[in-house]
Amino acid sequence: MTAAPVELRYRREVRVLEVTWPDGTRHSLPAEYLRVESPSAEVQGHGPGQKVIVAGRRHVGIIRLEPVGHYAVRIVFDDLHDTGIYPWDYLRRLGEEQAERWAAYEQALAVRGLSRDPPARR
């Protein structure tokens, strides 16, 4: 089990969650990345191969961080997504695998003809 971070700091002006781990490792996780990689069933599905590609979240921000016991944080996003509970081990993995996951996300968007930008309002 991954130890809890020593600090979680949301930098609202750049929409980035700064995570500092007990071993000194730091990750800067954009809100958009956290949103599209949410561990919620809405995003991950209920089984292997069911992950949903979430488009149009380039400008998403975080409203608040809520502790969940001693093992996780719930992130409430300004698009009102609030069902993702991020256990420490998953949050650490997101930091360690950020480059690969982000590249895969951008590839998945391209293949489906989707965009990081929200749809234009009419």
C-alpha positions in Angstrom: 0.0 0.0 0.0 1.3 3.4 -0.9 1.8 5.9 1.9 -0.3 9.1 1.9 1.2 12.1 0.3 2.8 14.6 2.6 1.1 17.5 0.7 -1.7 18.0 -1.9 -1.8 21.5 -3.2 -4.1 22.6 -5.9 -2.8 25.6 -7.9 -6.1 27.0 -9.2 -4.5 29.6 -11.6 -2.9 26.8 -13.7 -5.4 24.0 -12.8 -2.6 21.6 -11.5 -2.6 19.4 -8.4 0.8 19.3 -6.9 1.5 16.0 -5.0 4.5 15.5 -2.7 5.2 12.0 -1.5 7.1 11.0 1.7 10.1 9.9 -0.4 10.4 13.5 -1.8 8.9 12.6 -5.2 6.7 15.3 -6.6 4.1 15.1 -9.3 2.3 18.0 -11.1 -1.0 16.6 -12.3 -3.2 18.8 -14.5 -6.9 18.7 -13.5 -7.8 17.7 -17.1 -5.5 14.6 -16.8 -7.0 13.7 -13.4 -10.5 14.1 -14.8 -10.0 11.9 -17.9 -8.2 9.2 -15.8 -10.8 9.3 -13.0 -11.0 5.9 -11.3 -14.9 6.1 -11.3 -17.0 3.5 -13.0 -18.3 6.3 -15.2 -14.9 6.6 -16.8 -13.3 3.2 -16.2 -16.4 1.1 -16.8 -17.2 -2.1 -14.9 -14.6 -4.4 -16.4 -11.6 -4.6 -18.7 -11.9 -2.8 -22.0 -14.8 -0.7 -20.9 -12.9 2.6 -20.4 -14.7 5.6 -21.7 -12.7 8.3 -23.5 -13.7 11.6 -22.0 -13.4 14.5 -24.4 -13.8 18.2 -24.1 -12.2 18.7 -20.7 -9.3 21.0 -21.6 -10.5 23.7 -19.2 -11.8 21.6 -16.3 -10.8 22.7 -12.8 -11.0 21.3 -9.3 -13.6 22.6 -6.9 -12.4 20.7 -3.8 -10.4 17.8 -2.5 -12.1 15.6 0.1 -10.1 13.1 2.2 -11.5 9.6 2.2 -10.3 7.8 5.3 -6.5 7.5 5.4 -6.3 5.9 2.0 -7.6 8.2 -0.7 -8.9 11.6 -1.9 -12.2 12.4 -3.7 -11.7 15.1 -6.3 -14.7 17.2 -7.1 -14.3 18.8 -10.5 -16.1 22.0 -11.8 -17.9 19.9 -14.5 -19.6 18.4 -11.4 -17.9 15.0 -11.7 -17.4 13.8 -8.1 -17.6 10.0 -8.1 -13.8 9.4 -8.5 -12.1 8.3 -5.3 -8.3 8.3 -5.9 -6.5 5.9 -3.6 -2.9 6.9 -2.9 -1.5 4.0 -5.0 -3.6 5.0 -8.0 -2.6 8.7 -7.6 1.0 7.8 -7.4 0.7 5.6 -10.5 -0.9 8.5 -12.4 2.1 10.6 -11.6 4.6 7.9 -12.6 2.8 6.9 -15.8 1.7 10.4 -16.8 3.6 10.7 -20.1 2.5 7.3 -21.4 -1.1 7.7 -20.2 -1.4 11.2 -21.7 0.0 10.0 -25.1 -2.5 7.1 -25.1 -5.3 9.5 -24.3 -4.4 11.9 -27.1 -4.1 9.0 -29.5 -7.6 7.7 -28.5 -9.1 11.1 -29.0 -7.5 11.4 -32.5 -8.7 7.9 -33.5 -12.2 8.8 -32.6 -12.1 12.3 -34.1 -12.6 13.9 -30.6 -11.0 17.0 -29.1 -9.8 18.1 -25.7 -11.7 21.3 -26.3 -15.4 21.5 -25.2 -18.0 21.7 -27.9 -18.8 25.2 -29.2 -21.9 26.7 -27.7 -24.7 27.6 -30.0 
